[in-house]
Amino acid sequence: MSIFIDEKTRVLVQGITGKEGKYWTEHMIGCGTTVVAGVTPGKEGQQIEGRTVYHSVRRALSKVEVEASMLFVPPMFTKDAVFEALDSGIKKIVTVADGIPLHDAIQIRRAALSVGALVIGGNTSGVISPGKAMMGFFPYWIERVYKPGRIGVMTRIGSLTNEVTAMIVKAGFGVSSLIGIGGDPVPGTRFAEMLPFYEADDKTDAVVIIGELGGSMEEECAEMKRDGLYTKPLVAFLGGRTAPVGKRMGHAGAIVSGGKGTVKDKIEAIESVGGKVAERPRFIGDLLKEVLGL
Amino acid sequence: MKLFEYQAKEVFKNIGISIPEGVVITSISELKRAAGKTGFPLVLKSQILMGGRGKAGLIRFVKDQVEADKNCLELFESDYNVNTILVEEAVGIKNEIYLSITVDPVTASHMIIACSDGGVEIETLAVEAPEKIIREFVDPNLGLMPFQIKDIAFRLGLEGEVLKKISSVIGKLYQAFLKNDAELIEINPLFITGNDDVIAGDGKLSIDDNAEFRQKTYEITREYFDSDAEYESALEGIPYLQFDGDISLMCAGAGLTTTVYDLINYEGGTVANYLEFGGPNYKKALRAMELCLKNDSKVILIVTFGTIARADVMAEGIVDAINRLKPDRPIITCIRGTNEEAASKILTKAGLVPLYDTEEAVRKAVSVAAGDEL
């Protein structure tokens, strides 16, 4: 079993004829993903990597069965594209767009919650189950970074994901499923909402979360563990321990405001429920060995 | 983008929320004419983006022209880079209310926050008297409903004319929140005068940078930034923060840059500047290095682990930048990800010694900054 996506998941690509869309569709297929069709308004009938392009999601779904939609759509059109996928009843959506307006993001998340869909992203590299399938863009061909294994990973930090997974692999582990929650202040799906999937996944032994200052997603994971809704080991790496208060460190979500969202608070929350926090990326491997009793 | 108080108040005025009579001045020569409009007593409010202006002495109540001249001069000459002052009539107040709208990421709602104790910092109140804070959650796909406005007004303990007026302000503020793609819109305090008039005493409005394409009203000027370098990099679209340490960071990705910042602090080093040259900026090595070289830093540390941002393209950009700028300080590289082998060859050929481990690169940078050989 994998989380969110495996080699059998039937994936539609919205924005498949764009430069990024084309390039990463090829790699998604290369990684093992079942891409069934694409959508670009005005481009119906074209073929990309042997897949038929349709004008709209509705037209694609009248011809093929789809479980998940991958969006390579610019941020300003992302809300429309997500709502289009939701309208057709697609329940798994990944958007990699970096720069989705906040007000659009909040509407996207609300709409997803109200129909019970999972929207992953934006501002993420996507989702990967190494050795099986991916939606988004990961250098899956670098084995020292994306080796299949039994550690679940969730991340808010795209640029640190490769670094941390490389440390997990270096320590002798591999990755079961990785979910890129994304670096925006309002991601479509939150860490804690994915934890039950890792809990139920018999191919995942422990979960590593890659978080940072700002927001409350790490604290929510601690609450899940405290409430017994997630019982497997939890290891975290958190960026921004030494970040100055009030400065926005890169990601819009990465700011300490009103004394909330400090890394110190997050560490306390995670450790109070028996989770472990790695001070440096390279300590993650040792902490995983410790929590797994190896 | 955070707006200045006077800009936020212009927004309020345009949607029909009352503001005090006021005039914006940029030199003391304009003060007399401004005072003629507002009358005395008046308030001199420094237009800077820092919070806690009152405590820092940047808001002054004055009762006549002599006091006004003296205080105005002090403000313009203060260490806070005050270029603009809002001269406002002093409003006689009976009561003050707090009102703001932001988003709640957890419930995916617009969140209206109100409190009958205006004028204090809401963060302070949240700690000291959380029961006094009223929160109303709005479905962003439905919008604010009239019953919700009424409920907020009743919970604030309002009645009569004031209830009607504040209800109207809440509705208008919500429209302004939507129209301006606001991350935060705040009136603190919202004055209730002796005549039961309702007037915005202060204004905060922070506009989402990601919505810039549909919000083009405000030009980016130097006044919004703490330093020249932060202003210049903002014009380039390069995320940049100025610090005053020894190591200039030129890293790809927000989280990796933040982590490198942490690691430098752990190793006892200091950061001169935070700079992201990943994502859409990965071809801007030349400009990024120019910005780093403006600092008095002792070393430039480049750390990346890119997928779309190809390592070989970044390496070529860096070598090109070195050839053109002839930097006067050592450069340490740790460039990995897509096409990293090609990147490694390009860097080695240019005489650099590429590293592959973030921590090793950080240790090297800290030791070089401390005076060790490269």
Boltz contact constraints between the chains, C-beta under 6 A:
constraints:
  - contact:
      token1: [A, 76]
      token2: [B, 213]
      max_distance: 6.0
  - contact:
      token1: [A, 99]
      token2: [B, 210]
      max_distance: 6.0
  - contact:
      token1: [A, 101]
      token2: [B, 181]
      max_distance: 6.0
  - contact:
      token1: [A, 101]
      token2: [B, 208]
      max_distance: 6.0
  - contact:
      token1: [A, 101]
      token2: [B, 210]
      max_distance: 6.0
  - contact:
      token1: [A, 101]
      token2: [B, 211]
      max_distance: 6.0
  - contact:
      token1: [A, 102]
      token2: [B, 183]
      max_distance: 6.0
  - contact:
      token1: [A, 102]
      token2: [B, 208]
      max_distance: 6.0
  - contact:
      token1: [A, 103]
      token2: [B, 181]
      max_distance: 6.0
  - contact:
      token1: [A, 106]
      token2: [B, 103]
      max_distance: 6.0
  - contact:
      token1: [A, 106]
      token2: [B, 108]
      max_distance: 6.0
  - contact:
      token1: [A, 106]
      token2: [B, 140]
      max_distance: 6.0
  - contact:
      token1: [A, 107]
      token2: [B, 140]
      max_distance: 6.0
  - contact:
      token1: [A, 107]
      token2: [B, 141]
      max_distance: 6.0
  - contact:
      token1: [A, 109]
      token2: [B, 108]
      max_distance: 6.0
  - contact:
      token1: [A, 110]
      token2: [B, 108]
      max_distance: 6.0
  - contact:
      token1: [A, 110]
      token2: [B, 140]
      max_distance: 6.0
  - contact:
      token1: [A, 110]
      token2: [B, 141]
      max_distance: 6.0
  - contact:
      token1: [A, 113]
      token2: [B, 108]
      max_distance: 6.0
  - contact:
      token1: [A, 137]
      token2: [B, 307]
      max_distance: 6.0
  - contact:
      token1: [A, 139]
      token2: [B, 307]
      max_distance: 6.0
  - contact:
      token1: [A, 139]
      token2: [B, 338]
      max_distance: 6.0
  - contact:
      token1: [A, 157]
      token2: [B, 255]
      max_distance: 6.0
  - contact:
      token1: [A, 159]
      token2: [B, 252]
      max_distance: 6.0
  - contact:
      token1: [A, 159]
      token2: [B, 253]
      max_distance: 6.0
  - contact:
      token1: [A, 159]
      token2: [B, 255]
      max_distance: 6.0
  - contact:
      token1: [A, 159]
      token2: [B, 256]
      max_distance: 6.0
  - contact:
      token1: [A, 160]
      token2: [B, 255]
      max_distance: 6.0
  - contact:
      token1: [A, 160]
      token2: [B, 256]
      max_distance: 6.0
  - contact:
      token1: [A, 160]
      token2: [B, 259]
      max_distance: 6.0
  - contact:
      token1: [A, 162]
      token2: [B, 305]
      max_distance: 6.0
  - contact:
      token1: [A, 163]
      token2: [B, 305]
      max_distance: 6.0
  - contact:
      token1: [A, 185]
      token2: [B, 105]
      max_distance: 6.0
  - contact:
      token1: [A, 186]
      token2: [B, 105]
      max_distance: 6.0
  - contact:
      token1: [A, 212]
      token2: [B, 255]
      max_distance: 6.0
  - contact:
      token1: [A, 239]
      token2: [B, 255]
      max_distance: 6.0
  - contact:
      token1: [A, 239]
      token2: [B, 258]
      max_distance: 6.0
  - contact:
      token1: [A, 239]
      token2: [B, 259]
      max_distance: 6.0
  - contact:
      token1: [A, 240]
      token2: [B, 258]
      max_distance: 6.0
  - contact:
      token1: [A, 241]
      token2: [B, 262]
      max_distance: 6.0
  - contact:
      token1: [A, 242]
      token2: [B, 262]
      max_distance: 6.0
  - contact:
      token1: [A, 242]
      token2: [B, 265]
      max_distance: 6.0
  - contact:
      token1: [A, 247]
      token2: [B, 241]
      max_distance: 6.0
  - contact:
      token1: [A, 249]
      token2: [B, 258]
      max_distance: 6.0
  - contact:
      token1: [A, 250]
      token2: [B, 239]
      max_distance: 6.0
  - contact:
      token1: [A, 250]
      token2: [B, 254]
      max_distance: 6.0
  - contact:
      token1: [A, 250]
      token2: [B, 257]
      max_distance: 6.0
  - contact:
      token1: [A, 250]
      token2: [B, 258]
      max_distance: 6.0
  - contact:
      token1: [A, 250]
      token2: [B, 276]
      max_distance: 6.0
  - contact:
      token1: [A, 251]
      token2: [B, 254]
      max_distance: 6.0
  - contact:
      token1: [A, 258]
      token2: [B, 123]
      max_distance: 6.0
